[in-house]
């Protein structure tokens, strides 16, 4: 597919209590936003393991959005703080793998922020569209080559 016709596939992990309800509000309010995001409802954004994000990218997603309650408003008290910590480490790992920073995003969207939900989906869709399709096989091959190069070098202590 040429880049002019590229439409990104984005997976969204949405907190059941806030972000999923915010997305629902955007839909019932007939707000306009791109249809590129496939929502997956999770009980809490703190439940989103980094391996879920890696698997989504491996299975063909061009981008991933993790959306949760605003800090301090988590239904499970501190789940979104756990999310923030995991997201920070995930960003470092993805950068080391050669995955562009804009492909995975974390946002806080409450149940009353349908307008923010629409804006966030537009933003991530535009960002991933600019980046183009994710070449996961290329990412894996590059990582294998880098590991092989490191293995060939002698480590001095």
C-alpha positions as CSV (number, residue, x, y, z in Angstrom):
1,X,0.0,0.0,0.0
2,X,1.4,3.4,-0.9
3,X,1.8,6.0,1.8
4,X,-0.8,8.3,0.3
5,X,-3.6,5.7,1.0
6,X,-2.2,4.4,4.3
7,X,-4.7,4.1,7.1
8,X,-3.2,3.2,10.4
9,X,-4.5,0.4,12.6
10,X,-4.5,1.4,16.2
11,X,-5.4,-0.7,19.2
12,X,-6.7,1.1,22.3
13,X,-6.7,-0.3,25.8
14,X,-9.4,1.7,27.6
15,X,-10.2,1.8,31.3
16,X,-13.7,0.5,31.8
17,X,-14.6,3.2,34.3
18,X,-13.4,6.4,32.6
19,X,-11.9,6.2,29.2
20,X,-14.2,3.6,27.7
21,X,-17.2,5.7,29.0
22,X,-15.6,8.9,27.6
23,X,-15.3,7.1,24.2
24,X,-19.0,6.1,24.6
25,X,-19.9,9.7,25.3
26,X,-18.1,10.9,22.2
27,X,-20.0,8.3,20.1
28,X,-23.4,9.0,21.6
29,X,-22.7,12.8,21.2
30,X,-21.9,12.1,17.5
31,X,-18.5,13.7,17.8
32,X,-16.4,13.2,14.7
33,X,-13.1,11.3,15.0
34,X,-11.3,8.7,12.8
35,X,-12.5,5.1,12.9
36,X,-8.9,3.7,13.0
37,X,-8.9,2.8,16.7
38,X,-10.2,-0.6,17.9
39,X,-11.1,-0.3,21.6
40,X,-10.3,-3.0,24.0
41,X,-12.0,-2.5,27.4
42,X,-9.9,-3.4,30.5
43,X,-11.1,-3.0,34.1
44,X,-8.2,-0.6,34.8
45,X,-5.4,0.9,32.8
46,X,-3.1,-0.6,35.5
47,X,-4.1,-4.0,34.1
48,X,-2.4,-3.2,30.8
49,X,0.8,-5.2,30.8
50,X,3.6,-4.0,28.4
51,X,3.4,-7.4,26.7
52,X,-0.1,-6.5,25.6
53,X,1.3,-3.5,23.7
54,X,4.1,-5.6,22.2
55,X,1.7,-8.3,21.1
56,X,-0.6,-5.7,19.5
57,X,2.3,-4.3,17.5
58,X,3.5,-7.8,16.6
59,X,0.0,-8.8,15.4
60,X,-0.3,-5.8,13.0
61,X,-1.2,-2.7,14.9
62,X,0.6,0.4,13.7
63,X,0.0,2.2,17.0
64,X,-1.4,1.7,20.5
65,X,-3.3,4.0,22.8
66,X,-3.5,3.3,26.5
67,X,-6.2,5.4,28.2
68,X,-7.1,5.6,31.8
69,X,-8.6,7.7,34.6
70,X,-6.9,10.9,35.6
71,X,-4.3,10.4,38.4
72,X,-6.1,10.5,41.7
73,X,-9.4,9.4,40.2
74,X,-8.7,5.7,39.7
75,X,-11.6,3.4,40.6
76,X,-8.9,1.0,42.0
77,X,-7.1,3.8,43.9
78,X,-3.6,3.6,42.3
79,X,-3.9,1.6,39.0
80,X,-3.1,4.6,36.8
81,X,0.1,5.3,38.8
82,X,1.1,1.7,38.0
83,X,0.2,2.4,34.3
84,X,2.4,5.5,34.3
85,X,5.4,3.5,35.6
86,X,5.0,0.7,33.2
87,X,4.5,3.2,30.3
88,X,7.7,4.9,31.1
89,X,9.7,1.7,31.0
90,X,7.8,0.5,27.9
91,X,8.8,3.7,26.1
92,X,12.5,3.0,26.9
93,X,12.2,-0.5,25.7
94,X,10.4,0.4,22.4
95,X,13.0,3.1,21.7
96,X,15.8,0.4,22.1
97,X,13.9,-1.8,19.7
98,X,13.7,1.0,17.2
99,X,10.0,1.7,17.4
100,X,9.2,5.4,17.0
101,X,8.0,7.2,20.1
102,X,4.7,8.4,18.6
103,X,3.4,4.9,18.0
104,X,2.4,4.3,21.6
105,X,0.7,6.9,23.7
106,X,-0.7,7.2,27.2
107,X,-3.7,9.5,27.9
108,X,-5.9,10.3,30.8
109,X,-9.6,10.6,29.7
110,X,-12.5,10.8,32.1
111,X,-16.0,9.7,31.5
112,X,-17.2,13.3,31.0
113,X,-14.5,14.1,28.4
114,X,-16.0,12.9,25.1
115,X,-14.5,15.9,23.4
116,X,-11.0,15.0,24.7
117,X,-11.5,11.4,23.5
118,X,-12.2,12.6,20.0
119,X,-9.2,14.9,20.0
120,X,-6.9,12.2,21.3
121,X,-8.0,9.7,18.7
122,X,-7.5,12.3,15.9
123,X,-4.0,13.1,17.3
124,X,-2.7,9.6,17.5
125,X,-4.2,8.7,14.1
126,X,-2.5,11.7,12.5
127,X,0.8,10.9,14.2
128,X,0.8,7.2,13.2
129,X,-0.3,8.1,9.7
130,X,2.8,10.4,9.4
131,X,5.0,7.6,10.7
132,X,3.6,5.1,8.2
133,X,3.1,1.4,8.6
134,X,5.1,-0.3,11.3
135,X,7.6,-2.8,9.9
136,X,7.7,-5.2,12.8
137,X,9.8,-7.7,10.9
138,X,12.3,-5.0,10.2
139,X,12.4,-4.1,13.9
140,X,12.9,-7.7,14.9
141,X,15.7,-8.2,12.3
142,X,17.5,-5.0,13.4
143,X,17.4,-6.2,17.0
144,X,18.8,-9.6,16.0
145,X,21.7,-7.9,14.2
146,X,22.5,-5.7,17.1
147,X,22.5,-8.6,19.5
148,X,24.8,-10.6,17.2
149,X,27.2,-7.6,17.0
150,X,27.2,-7.3,20.7
151,X,27.9,-11.1,21.1
152,X,30.8,-10.8,18.7
153,X,32.5,-8.1,20.7
154,X,34.7,-9.1,23.6
155,X,33.6,-7.6,26.9
156,X,36.5,-6.2,28.9
157,X,36.3,-6.1,32.7
